[in-house]
């Protein structure tokens, strides 16, 4: 499980194709491999991946490698990353950790496309288009995860949604780099999905 509070950004330093999967290697701060074990879960752009290798690169940089299978590539923007891409990183939640965002599983439901970006002095507003079948999970002031970041939904836009980002969120995450046309990973709030799907089943009876 994760909280949607991104701990750092990491740089993609290797992408190795292997059959219908890729071996993804990222460079990140040393502190993010402390007490890490092979098989541990790490969220990369909100996708729960399993660490298959890790170690030190330099005195202040380390690496983690992951195997990303074809289904994950199909539903997430990890299929579009290139060398040098900055990805969001969050280690899995431990008992006793503060939950500053909302509970996330790291299972991406779909992708959304950036359709507008408005930057001002104190914040940034991003608007996204979303496939119609997912609009039922969008509520103003509800929770959503974008590239693994726990965010509050803004006012609905036609066929999509918007979020408002403070400078701290932009500086800590790769949303600072997104442009119109870019795809982002979306995980909907599980409570919202459960309520909506339960009501749908009740109405079918």
C-alpha positions as CSV (number, residue, x, y, z in Angstrom):
1,X,0.0,0.0,0.0
2,X,1.0,3.6,-0.6
3,X,-0.1,7.1,0.5
4,X,0.3,9.2,-2.6
5,X,3.0,11.3,-1.0
6,X,5.8,11.2,-3.5
7,X,9.2,10.9,-1.8
8,X,11.4,11.8,-4.7
9,X,11.9,11.8,-8.4
10,X,14.2,9.3,-10.1
11,X,15.9,9.4,-13.5
12,X,15.4,6.5,-15.9
13,X,18.9,5.3,-16.8
14,X,18.3,2.0,-18.6
15,X,15.4,0.4,-20.5
16,X,16.1,-3.2,-21.6
17,X,13.4,-5.0,-23.7
18,X,12.9,-8.6,-22.9
19,X,10.2,-10.6,-24.7
20,X,6.9,-8.8,-23.8
21,X,8.4,-6.9,-20.8
22,X,11.1,-4.4,-20.0
23,X,13.8,-4.2,-17.3
24,X,13.6,-0.6,-16.0
25,X,16.5,0.9,-14.1
26,X,16.2,4.2,-12.2
27,X,18.8,6.4,-10.4
28,X,17.8,8.0,-7.1
29,X,19.0,9.2,-3.8
30,X,20.8,6.8,-1.5
31,X,18.2,7.2,1.3
32,X,15.6,5.5,-0.9
33,X,17.3,2.1,-0.9
34,X,17.8,2.1,2.9
35,X,16.4,-1.2,4.3
36,X,15.2,-2.1,0.8
37,X,15.0,-5.8,0.0
38,X,14.7,-7.7,-3.2
39,X,11.0,-8.3,-3.8
40,X,9.9,-5.1,-2.0
41,X,7.2,-3.0,-3.6
42,X,8.0,0.5,-4.9
43,X,5.6,2.8,-6.7
44,X,7.0,4.3,-9.9
45,X,4.6,6.9,-11.4
46,X,2.0,5.3,-9.2
47,X,2.6,1.8,-10.5
48,X,3.4,-0.8,-7.9
49,X,6.5,-2.6,-9.1
50,X,8.8,-5.2,-7.5
51,X,12.4,-4.4,-6.9
52,X,14.6,-7.1,-8.6
53,X,18.0,-5.4,-8.1
54,X,19.4,-2.4,-6.4
55,X,22.8,-0.9,-5.3
56,X,25.0,2.1,-5.3
57,X,26.1,4.0,-8.4
58,X,28.2,6.8,-6.8
59,X,28.8,8.2,-3.4
60,X,25.4,10.0,-3.4
61,X,23.4,8.0,-6.0
62,X,21.8,4.6,-6.1
63,X,19.7,2.5,-8.4
64,X,16.8,0.2,-8.4
65,X,15.7,-2.1,-11.2
66,X,12.3,-3.5,-12.0
67,X,10.7,-5.9,-14.4
68,X,7.6,-4.3,-16.1
69,X,5.3,-6.8,-17.8
70,X,3.2,-6.2,-20.9
71,X,-0.1,-5.7,-19.0
72,X,1.5,-2.9,-16.9
73,X,2.9,-1.3,-20.1
74,X,-0.6,-1.5,-21.7
75,X,-2.4,0.4,-18.9
76,X,0.3,2.8,-17.8
77,X,2.6,5.6,-19.1
78,X,5.6,3.4,-18.3
79,X,5.4,2.3,-22.0
80,X,6.2,5.9,-23.1
81,X,9.2,6.6,-20.9
82,X,12.6,7.2,-22.4
83,X,16.1,7.5,-21.0
84,X,16.3,10.6,-18.9
85,X,12.6,10.6,-18.0
86,X,11.9,11.7,-14.5
87,X,9.5,9.4,-12.6
88,X,7.8,9.7,-9.2
89,X,9.0,7.4,-6.5
90,X,7.3,6.2,-3.3
91,X,8.4,3.3,-1.1
92,X,5.6,1.2,0.3
93,X,3.8,2.1,3.5
94,X,5.1,0.7,6.8
95,X,3.0,0.2,10.0
96,X,3.2,3.4,12.0
97,X,3.9,5.6,9.0
98,X,1.8,8.8,8.7
99,X,-0.8,8.7,5.9
100,X,-0.6,12.2,4.5
101,X,-2.5,11.6,1.3
102,X,-5.0,8.7,0.9
103,X,-4.6,5.0,0.7
104,X,-3.4,3.7,-2.7
105,X,-2.8,0.2,-4.0
106,X,-0.5,1.1,-6.9
107,X,-2.8,-0.5,-9.4
108,X,-3.4,2.0,-12.2
109,X,-6.9,2.0,-13.6
110,X,-6.4,4.0,-16.7
111,X,-4.6,7.0,-18.2
112,X,-5.7,10.6,-18.7
113,X,-4.4,13.1,-21.2
114,X,-3.4,16.7,-20.3
115,X,-5.7,19.1,-22.3
116,X,-4.8,22.4,-20.6
117,X,-2.2,23.8,-18.3
118,X,-2.4,27.2,-16.6
119,X,0.6,28.4,-14.6
120,X,0.3,31.4,-12.2
121,X,2.5,32.7,-9.5
122,X,1.0,30.7,-6.7
123,X,-0.4,27.6,-8.3
124,X,-0.8,25.5,-11.5
125,X,-4.1,24.2,-12.8
126,X,-4.0,21.1,-15.0
127,X,-7.0,19.8,-16.9
128,X,-7.4,16.3,-18.2
129,X,-9.6,14.3,-20.6
130,X,-10.8,11.0,-19.4
131,X,-12.6,8.0,-21.0
132,X,-16.3,8.3,-20.5
133,X,-16.6,5.0,-18.6
134,X,-14.5,6.5,-15.8
135,X,-16.3,9.8,-15.3
136,X,-18.6,8.2,-12.7
137,X,-15.7,8.2,-10.3
138,X,-15.0,11.9,-10.6
139,X,-16.4,14.2,-7.8
140,X,-15.4,17.7,-6.9
141,X,-13.2,17.6,-3.8
142,X,-12.8,13.8,-4.1
143,X,-9.5,12.0,-4.1
144,X,-7.5,10.9,-7.2
145,X,-4.0,9.7,-7.8
146,X,-2.1,11.2,-10.8
147,X,1.3,9.6,-11.5
148,X,1.2,8.3,-7.9
149,X,0.4,11.7,-6.3
150,X,-2.5,12.0,-4.0
151,X,-4.6,15.0,-5.1
152,X,-7.9,16.6,-4.6
153,X,-10.2,17.0,-7.6
154,X,-11.2,20.4,-8.7
155,X,-14.2,21.5,-10.6
156,X,-15.3,19.0,-13.2
157,X,-14.6,19.8,-16.8
158,X,-16.5,18.5,-19.8
159,X,-15.3,14.9,-20.3
160,X,-12.6,15.1,-17.7
161,X,-11.4,16.8,-14.6
162,X,-9.0,19.4,-13.2
163,X,-6.6,19.7,-10.3
164,X,-4.9,22.7,-8.6
165,X,-1.2,22.2,-7.7
166,X,0.7,24.3,-5.1
167,X,4.4,25.0,-5.8
168,X,5.5,22.4,-3.3
169,X,3.7,19.6,-5.2
170,X,5.2,20.8,-8.5
171,X,8.8,21.0,-7.1
172,X,8.6,17.5,-5.7
173,X,7.0,15.6,-8.5
174,X,7.2,15.2,-12.3
175,X,3.9,17.1,-12.9
176,X,6.2,20.1,-13.2
177,X,7.3,18.7,-16.6
178,X,3.9,17.6,-18.1
179,X,2.6,19.4,-21.2
180,X,-0.6,19.4,-23.2
181,X,-0.9,16.0,-24.8
182,X,1.1,14.1,-22.2
183,X,-0.5,11.0,-20.6
184,X,-0.6,10.4,-16.8
185,X,-1.4,7.4,-14.7
186,X,-4.7,7.4,-12.9
187,X,-5.8,5.4,-9.8
188,X,-9.2,6.2,-8.5
189,X,-10.1,6.3,-4.8
190,X,-11.1,2.8,-3.9
191,X,-13.9,3.9,-1.5
192,X,-15.4,6.0,-4.3
193,X,-15.3,3.1,-6.7
194,X,-16.8,0.7,-4.2
195,X,-19.7,3.0,-3.5
196,X,-20.4,3.7,-7.1
197,X,-20.3,0.1,-8.1
198,X,-22.5,-1.0,-5.2
199,X,-25.1,1.6,-6.2
200,X,-24.9,0.4,-9.8
201,X,-25.5,-3.2,-8.7
202,X,-28.5,-2.2,-6.5
203,X,-30.1,-0.3,-9.4
204,X,-29.8,-3.4,-11.6
205,X,-31.9,-5.5,-9.2
